[in-house]
Amino acid sequence: MVEKLPLSKRLPKRHTWTEAAFRVRVQEWARTIGVQPTQVHLRAMRRKWASCSSRGRLTFDTGLLARERGFGDFVIVHELLHLRVPNHGKLFKSLLSVYVPGWERWRLKKA
């Protein structure tokens, strides 16, 4: 009989984040982009991976902790860019392409 390991033990390290490592990554990207979120929260979200309030509060879905780091970086950069550009227009997409080349491969909608 094969014992099933918990998801955290089955995923390769490159596919997992700790909450602390995720928060550090948000701050690293914030410095790179030149923005400063007022708050960073992680909580379970049903319909989206993250959100950004007009007051600079970023909220990320805890499900990101088990996702590939490249996808996590994309979501982090996407939300941080909203601190500079509040819409998804040409400027937003151009900046996203600078920081995350090939970002189009990632989908933001939850499956």
Summary of the structure (lengths in Angstrom):
residues: 111
radius of gyration: 14.8
end to end distance: 32.1
largest distance: 55.2
contacts: 282
relative contact order: 0.17
helix: 48%
strand: 14%
